[in-house]
Each structure stands twice: as structure tokens, then as C-alpha cells.
Amino acid sequence: MRAAEPRSAAEQGDAPTGDLDAEQSSADADAERPGATPAATTRLDAPAPPTATWPRTALTRTVVRRALRELPLQARFAGTRSVGKGGPLLDVHDPDAFHRRIGSQGLIGFGESYMAGEWDAPDPVGVLTVLAAHAAELVPAPLQRLRGLWALRQPPSRRNTPDHARDNISHHYDLSNELFALFLDDTLTYSSALFRGFPAHWDLLAAAQHRKIDRLLDLAEVGDGTRLLEIGTGWGELAIRAAARGAHVTSLTLSREQRDLARERVREVGLSDRVAIELCDYREALGTYDAVVSVEMLEAVGEEFWPVYFRTLDERLVPGGRAAFQVITMPHERMLASRNTHTWIQKYIFPGGLLPSVKAIERTVRDHTRLAVTRREGFGAHYAETLRLWRERFTERADEVAGLGFDETFRRMWTFYLAYSEAGFRSGYLDVQQYLCTKEDLAR
């Protein structure tokens, strides 16, 4: 499939930059092997600094520098004046544009400023880890209470309704299979691995991904003859591994790119008779299953649809069935404070997404289903290491990324995304959980 050229930020207004064409001509489809993406010119214009009043920019400068002054980092402005208590360096090359962006768009502006090259850091993860660890303190309490007045709100067009969800998923996962293959391991698994020890090494990543998948399949008691529903196919590794145990797998995805390549991978290992991969919204799933599994799918559902998602698990499971899922979580108080805010990650990477909290998940399961949460285990430090390996690989292969047609602004955006995510786990702001939910067998 062809990656369409993203429109500039000015052309898009509030919409995330880099929307991709989910369709292709029949001639393109005939000419390409399933799952392949040819090199394409993918231009992502650096967003122009917003217009901002002098008083607002001045206030932002005061608030930002006061916050940085109390943090264990060093912030240097235009190569001269520095603030902070020492630590990783935040090097601001264009202080005026940096403060205008933050004053107008908050953390979206902070990320866009990095995309535009207005600030840099020798250790971006170090800087972002400090900021993530102090996220609740960066904005003064009086301004926090007025968050509803100054924080940008999520665009209605990015709600994960059945009509919009496909576009939101396509925005990220239909970007280019070849791009993802450049920084993922051979399993093409795009979620946290589970390592035996730290530091993690690249040559152990595939085994660590299989360890994570196997633990989830074990939780769901997937074995010979199991009728398994997978919500969110990825590139098919979990479905393949489940089918190799003897399960009959129905896997659902909204990404055409992922579906095509996953089907090809299933065919290559001779498991097409055990795995069906469908382009289908989870809300449209039919039938009943002994088990349901889902890996880092809930984050893309959106808060208003969490009850629908969990009711789907409930309705698709037979009595006595088991649902095992993996999900990234954030602190409940921060989720409540930011759930209506439009973030940089939502604008550029995962439109419509929201990370749930442990409390929100367990409350939703309790209030909207007949399921019971029977097990939960967190392993956030493993995600930090997984993301480090991806980020290092992406950096090492930057020339190959460019060869696929992704320009410097896109590469800076992706580097910021990976570093930003890694920092969330290193700081403890984010965690990742594996859950087991069981459905009571009333016939017993």
C-alpha cells in the first residue's frame, strides 16, 4: 500500500499531521506483494510557531523557567543562560519560538518545538524522564485549576466511533509496514516484551516477545482446540503462536496493512487453516469463544467506549471463559486531570487514544460486565527497555528510514515519540499490565 503524503499542519488545522490514505488503486494492489509498502515521499512539514501575544509569551517564559529551576536538569537558552539543579541538558536554540509554542499549545507545543529543531538534548530520554516524574508539578496549582480554560480539547472528529476508529487506526498502523520492520525485531511485535533480566539486549528481544505472548496465552489457557478471539492483530505473531498450540484463532484488526502482512505470515508457516484474520471492528465481532486475548488495544478505544469494549469481551466469551489482555496504564488522578486534553501523542501518533488507569479498568469491568478480575501483574520496567531497543534501532537505521521517503521532521517526530514513551515508563508515570478476567460458569 502507498503511504500518502501528509498535509502541512497549516492545512490540517486541529487534525493530526500525517493522515494516511487507507485505500489504494486496484493496479497498485495487483503490483505489490501483500503487506509491502514501496518507498514514498512522506513529507511532514515542521509546524510554524503560533502567533501569541507578548503578555502570554512572557507569562509562559516565567512559568516555564520557574518550573525548570526546581528540576534536576540543566536548561540552557540560546547557548548562554542556564537554569535547573543540574542533570541532563535541555538545550533551547530558539527561546522565543519555544515559549510561544508552549504558551499557545502546552505540551503539544513542547513536542512540536522538538520536531522543528528549536530544542534538543544529548540525552532526550533523560530530560523527558525528569519532566515525566514531575508532571503533576510543572503547571502551578492555580493554573491547574483553570485547566479547562487553557488546555486544548480533543477534536470531536477523533472520537472512536465505528466510523472514526478505522481512520484513527489507519493513521498509525497503515503508515508503512517497511517502516515498522526497520526497528522491530523479526517477530514484528509492537508491544512490551518480557525480559529475564536487565539491561536488555537486541539479540534477546524476539525471545522476550515470545515470553510475553506465551504468558498471556497461558493466562487464557489457550491450547489444543481452544476457540480464540484476538482483538487487535498486530502483524500476526500472537495468532501464529496460538495456532501452533492447536487453537482455532479469529483475529480482528482495522489496519489493512497489518491484515495483509499478517495473512501472508500465517500462510508462510502453514497455519491458514487455523487462523482467520478479518478487517473488523471489535464491536462487530460475532460468535462465542473459549478465550479472548488483546494486547495494547484498550489504549486506542477511548474512555467513552471502555464499557462497550469490556461488554464485548463478556458477550463473546462462553460461560467459564477467560479474557487475558495487556494494557498500558497511568495514575488515576492524572488520567482524570488529562482525559479531555488534546495531547501531542494524540495529535501526531495515536489519535483518539487514552491510557486508562488500573482503577478505571477494574471499575468498568465491575460495573458493566459479568467478568471478574482475577489476576493483574505490572512490568513497566520491561517496557522502558523494549522502547530503548526500538529507539536505538530506529536511530541506527535513520538512513534507511529516509530511504523510505520519511523526511527529517518525521524522523524527529518518531524519535520524540519513542523517547517520550520510554521516559514515561522509566519515571514510573506509566506502567504496563497483564490482566486475567474470568466469566463465571453458572451451569456448574
Disulfide bonds with the S-S distance in Angstrom:
none
